[in-house]
Amino acid sequence: MTPDVVIAELERYEAELARILRGFKRTSSGIYIGEGDDPLYRQYARELADLYNDALGQNVYSRQLSDEYSEGFGMYGAPSFKGVENILSVVKASLTRLRRSPDLLNKKQSQEALRHRENVFIIHGRDEAKWRELKDIVKSEFRLNPIVLMEQPDAGCKTVIEKFEKYAQTCTYAIAVFTPDDEVKAGPEIYLQARPNVIYELGWFCGQLGRGGAMLLLKEGTELFSDFGGIIQKRFRSNVSERVLEIRRDLEAAGVLPPGEA
């Protein structure tokens, strides 16, 4: 999307949110959102989050939007006047900045251009056998370029997060292998989950590329966070290769592999 298109879209949402604010009904018992505006408001909030992420990548506005949205409901679960007003304030603030510095949008487009279609980031935990198996499949079976962070040079990066972001930004897709690495106690229950870095990295890619830009391979016996319920996931019992055909189909659907390749 060009800067003009993004700004025009934000102006449209600004006008719609202002209309919803004007439509609030004041009664003796309180202030209530206008009839029919509740579902529209929820829809606009979701669409705005997608717009910010698509246009800017990792950004402050989508985080502010999420915070204000989650806190902007009354005791009966309906959007509050203040909640809608706060969302509108986020939109207004972003418009002011983007009109003044449209190069922020061009920067995001430049980052997209850096991503090579063949670069696939491998997110992994302690189970070396599983991530090496996945790396071999990505390289040999699909003829793509697997990026494993620990195998890359530091290239002047001073922290692990800085290094992760440097290489992650060159990738067009990510595949995470969740293996039962950490034992967690929750009261009387004990369960196994993936390492914290694996969870963080998968969340980063979902924020940058959207849920369609990441895949989760889940080894049986690993607890899955509810936050990742909407991500493409493949469960395997012993080996990643059990799901190789499904992995290929999803890479084709995401445009990483041309249909019928490999």
C-alpha positions in Angstrom: 0.0 0.0 0.0 1.2 3.5 -0.8 1.4 6.2 1.9 -1.6 8.0 0.3 -3.7 4.8 0.4 -2.9 4.1 4.1 -3.6 7.7 5.1 -6.9 7.6 3.2 -7.9 4.4 5.0 -7.1 5.9 8.4 -9.1 9.0 7.5 -12.1 6.7 6.7 -11.8 5.0 10.1 -11.4 8.3 11.8 -14.7 9.5 10.3 -16.5 6.3 11.2 -15.3 6.3 14.8 -16.3 9.9 15.1 -19.8 9.0 13.8 -20.0 6.2 16.4 -19.1 8.6 19.1 -21.8 11.0 18.0 -24.3 8.2 18.0 -24.0 7.3 21.7 -27.3 7.6 23.5 -27.5 9.4 26.8 -30.2 8.2 29.3 -30.8 8.6 33.0 -29.0 5.3 33.6 -25.9 6.1 31.6 -24.4 6.5 28.1 -24.7 3.7 25.6 -23.4 2.9 22.1 -25.9 3.5 19.3 -27.9 0.6 18.0 -26.0 -1.4 15.4 -22.7 0.4 16.2 -21.3 -2.2 18.6 -20.4 -4.9 16.0 -19.2 -2.2 13.6 -16.9 -0.8 16.3 -15.4 -4.2 17.1 -14.9 -4.8 13.3 -13.2 -1.5 12.9 -10.8 -2.1 15.8 -9.7 -5.4 14.3 -9.3 -3.9 10.8 -7.3 -1.0 12.2 -4.9 -3.4 14.0 -4.3 -5.3 10.7 -3.9 -2.0 8.8 -1.2 -0.7 11.2 0.7 -4.1 11.1 0.5 -4.3 7.3 1.6 -0.7 6.8 4.2 -0.3 9.6 5.2 -3.7 10.7 6.1 -3.7 14.4 4.7 -0.4 15.7 3.4 1.5 18.7 -0.1 2.2 17.3 -1.2 -1.4 17.1 -0.1 -2.0 20.7 -1.8 1.2 21.9 -4.9 0.1 20.0 -4.9 -3.3 21.6 -4.5 -1.8 25.1 -7.2 0.7 24.7 -9.6 -1.8 23.1 -9.2 -4.4 25.8 -9.9 -1.8 28.5 -12.7 0.1 26.6 -15.8 -1.8 27.7 -18.4 -1.2 30.3 -19.7 -3.5 33.0 -22.2 -5.1 30.6 -19.6 -5.9 27.9 -20.6 -3.0 25.6 -18.0 -0.5 24.2 -17.8 2.5 26.5 -17.8 6.1 25.2 -14.4 6.6 26.7 -13.1 3.4 25.0 -14.2 4.5 21.6 -12.9 8.0 22.2 -9.5 6.6 23.1 -9.3 4.4 20.0 -10.2 7.5 17.9 -7.3 9.4 19.7 -4.9 6.7 18.6 -6.0 7.0 15.0 -5.8 10.8 15.1 -2.3 10.6 16.6 -1.1 8.2 13.9 -2.6 10.3 11.1 -0.8 13.4 12.4 2.5 11.6 12.4 2.1 9.8 9.1 1.0 13.0 7.3 4.2 14.7 8.7 6.5 11.7 8.0 5.1 9.5 5.2 8.6 8.0 4.9 7.7 5.8 7.8 5.5 3.9 5.4 8.1 3.8 2.7 10.5 2.3 5.3 8.2 -0.6 5.9 8.0 -1.2 2.2 11.8 -1.2 2.0 11.9 -3.8 4.8 9.5 -6.0 2.8 11.8 -5.7 -0.2 14.7 -7.1 1.8 12.9 -10.3 2.5 13.8 -13.0 0.1 11.1 -15.4 -0.8 13.4 -18.4 -0.3 14.4 -17.4 3.3 12.5 -19.4 5.9 13.3 -18.8 9.6 13.6 -22.0 11.8 12.4 -21.3 15.3 13.5 -24.1 17.7 14.2 -25.1 21.3 16.5 -27.7 22.8 15.6 -30.7 20.6 18.5 -30.5 18.1 17.4 -33.6 16.2 14.0 -32.0 15.4 15.2 -28.7 14.2 18.0 -30.2 12.2 15.5 -32.6 10.6 13.3 -29.5 9.7 16.3 -27.6 8.3 17.2 -30.6 6.0 13.6 -30.8 4.8 13.4 -27.1 4.0 16.7 -27.1 2.2 16.7 -30.5 0.4 13.0 -31.2 -0.1 11.8 -27.7 -0.8 15.0 -26.1 -2.1 14.5 -23.1 0.2 17.1 -21.3 2.4 16.6 -22.2 6.1 17.8 -19.5 8.5 18.8 -21.0 11.9 19.9 -18.1 14.3 22.6 -20.0 16.1 24.3 -20.8 12.8 24.5 -17.1 11.6 27.4 -14.7 12.3 26.8 -12.0 14.9 27.5 -9.3 12.2 28.1 -6.6 14.8 24.9 -7.4 16.8 25.4 -6.8 20.5 22.4 -8.7 21.9 20.6 -11.9 20.9 17.4 -10.0 20.2 19.2 -7.6 17.9 20.7 -10.5 16.1 17.3 -12.2 15.9 15.6 -9.2 14.4 18.4 -8.6 11.9 18.0 -12.1 10.4 14.3 -12.4 10.9 13.6 -9.3 8.8 15.2 -11.1 5.8 12.7 -13.9 6.0 9.3 -14.2 4.3 8.1 -17.2 6.4 8.8 -18.9 9.7 8.4 -22.4 11.0 8.5 -23.0 14.7 9.1 -26.4 16.3 7.5 -26.6 19.7 9.1 -29.5 21.7 8.5 -30.3 25.4 11.6 -28.6 26.7 10.5 -26.9 30.0 8.6 -28.5 32.9 6.0 -26.1 34.4 4.1 -26.6 37.6 0.6 -25.1 37.9 -0.7 -26.0 41.3 -1.0 -29.8 41.5 -0.6 -30.1 37.7 2.7 -30.5 35.8 2.9 -29.9 32.1 5.6 -29.5 29.4 5.9 -26.5 27.1 8.3 -24.9 24.6 11.2 -22.7 25.6 10.3 -19.0 26.2 12.5 -17.8 23.3 10.6 -20.1 20.9 7.3 -18.6 22.1 8.7 -15.0 21.8 10.0 -15.6 18.3 6.8 -17.1 17.0 4.9 -14.2 18.4 7.3 -11.7 16.7 6.7 -13.3 13.3 3.0 -13.4 13.7 3.1 -9.7 14.5 5.3 -8.9 11.5 4.0 -11.3 8.8 0.5 -12.1 10.2 -0.6 -15.6 11.2 -0.5 -16.7 7.6 3.3 -16.1 7.6 4.1 -18.6 10.3 3.6 -22.3 10.9 3.7 -24.3 14.1 5.0 -27.9 14.3 3.9 -29.3 17.7 5.4 -32.4 19.1 2.9 -34.5 21.0 3.1 -34.0 24.7 3.8 -30.2 24.4 1.3 -27.8 25.9 0.1 -25.2 23.5 -0.6 -21.6 24.6 -4.2 -20.5 23.8 -2.7 -17.4 22.1 -1.4 -19.6 19.3 -4.7 -21.3 18.6 -5.2 -19.4 15.3 -1.8 -20.2 13.8 -1.4 -23.0 11.3 -0.2 -26.0 13.3 0.9 -29.5 12.6 1.2 -32.1 15.3 3.8 -34.9 14.9 4.5 -37.9 17.1 8.2 -38.7 16.5 9.5 -37.0 13.4 8.9 -33.7 11.5 8.8 -35.7 8.3 5.4 -37.1 9.3 3.9 -33.8 8.1 6.1 -33.0 5.1 3.3 -33.1 2.6 1.1 -30.8 4.7 4.1 -28.4 5.2 4.6 -28.3 1.5 0.9 -27.5 0.8 1.0 -24.6 3.3 4.2 -23.2 1.9 2.5 -23.2 -1.5 -0.6 -21.6 -0.1 1.5 -18.8 1.4 3.3 -18.2 -1.9 6.7 -19.3 -0.5 6.7 -22.3 -2.9 5.1 -22.1 -6.4 2.3 -24.7 -6.7 3.7 -28.1 -7.7 7.3 -27.3 -6.9 9.6 -29.8 -5.2 
